Amino acid sequence: MDRTFAIAASVAVILAIVGGFWALGTPWRQRQLTLDQQRIQDLMGIASILHDQSVQADQDYVLPLSLDKSTRRTDPVTDKLYEYRRLSPFTYELCAEFATNSRQNPPAQKAGKSWQHPQGRHCFALNAKETLPSPF
């Protein structure tokens, strides 16, 4: 009886651990998801600054050719600056290298499509005169 209980308890513990990894992913996967969320927050911070500058400026405002020190942000892993490219006086791209595909991340799937991204390098086209898309 004791041996049967010990085997059943061991199997239950193993199934719980496997189930936890299956439902939540490995700790490494969770770290990758957290880093991608940080990247989105960083890009949103840059976009917010540019949007605020365009709203507060006069009619002659155009986006800068490059970001100044107060606007720049760096990737949490590589410490490289996120890419910024002005496309027109009011439109621009922000690019980052993502570790995961947001469509395979249940919390990110609930977010708006505006900040969805594939794994790898991805650019978001934004307009400084428009309200920022929400990530939620």
N, C-alpha and C positions, 0 to 999 in steps of 0.2 A: 504494500500500500504506500509506504514512504517513497519507494523508488518510482512508482507511477506518478505520484504527486510531484516529485522532483523533475521528472521528464516533462510533465505537462507544464509546470511552471517555467522551465527553461525554454520550451517551445513558445509559450506565450510571450516571454520577454523578447525572444528573437523576432517573433512576428511583430511585436510592438515597435521595435527598432527599425525593422525593414519598412513597416507601414509609415513610420515617421519620416524616414528618408524619402519614401515614395511620394508622400503628401507635401512635404515642405522642401524637399531637395537637400542636398548635402550642405554642410557648412560652407564649403567653397562656393557652391551655387548661390547661396544666400548672400555671401559677400559680393559676388559679381552683380547681383540684383541691386544691392545697396549702393554699390559704386555707380551703377547706371542711373539710379535715382538721384545721386549727387550730381552727376553730369547734367541731367535735365534741370535740376535746381540752379546750377551754375549758368547754364544757357538762358534760363528764364531771368536770372539776375541781370545778365548783360542786356537782354532784350528789354527788360523793364527800364533800365537806365536810358537806353536809346529812345524808348517811347516817351519817357518823361522829358528828356531834352527836346524832343520834337514838339511836344505839346506846349512846353513853356517858352519855346523860341518864337520868334516872329515868322512871318510868311516866307522869308528868304532862307529858312533853315534847310540845310542838306546834311545828310549823314557824313560823318568823317570818313576819310580814306582808310584810316587805321584807328584802332582803339587806343585811348590814352591809358595811363597806368591805373587810374582809379576804376576803369571799366573792365580791364582785362581780368580774366580768370584762367586758372590752369587745371588740367586734368589731375584728379586725385592720385592716379597711379604713375603716370609718366612725367608729370609736372610740366608738360608742354602746354603752351597757350592753345586755347580753343581757336579754331580758324574763324575768321571774320572776313567777309568780302562784300563790299558795297556793290550792288547791282545797278542801282539808279539813285537819284537824289533821296528817295524814301524807302527803297527796298534793299534788302541785304540777306546774306546767308550766314548762318552759324553752323559750324560743323564740329563733330566729335567722333571719337572711336568708341563704339559700344561693345561691351563684353557679351551681351545677351540680346535676344530678339524680344521686344516688348510684347509681341503677340503670344509668346509662350509663357508669359508671366501673368498669372491671374489678376493681381492687383492692377497692373498696368493695362490689362484688357478693359477694365472698367473706366479707365481714363479716356479723355477725349482723344480722337484720332490725330489731333494736331501735334502731339508729342510722341506718337508711336514711331518706333525705329527698328530697323533690322540689326542683326549682329554685324559688327564691322563699322566702317566709316559711313556716316550719314549726315546730310546737311538739311537744315530747316530753312525754308524761304519765308521771310517775315517782312512786314511793312511797319515802319516806325510810326506811321500816322494812325494805324489801326490798333484797337484794343488787343492786348495779348491773349492768345488762346489759353484756356485753363487746362492744367494737367489732370483735373479731376472732373 
